[in-house]
């Protein structure tokens, strides 16, 4: 079993929850639960012969998209949050 899809999925869920927490919205348990469910679904899909690299690619694309695209209109992206932390704002 190739588990190269687990890391980007858990990074995406953790990054989303941490971004909401840092912006003062509390811990986003729905993002963490969704990440766990996504890992389970990805594990099932990765068992199909030849699908493990596809699942890993989709997981990394989802991570990059979650990094640069706001979850809701008017909300800061995780990348914006990281940049403001790095600049000391």
Secondary structure, DSSP 8 states (H G I E B T S, - for coil): ---HHHHHHHHHHHHHHHHHHHTTS---HHHHHHHHHHHHHHHHHHTSTT-HHHHHHHHHHHHHHHHHS-SSTT---HHHHHHHHHTT-
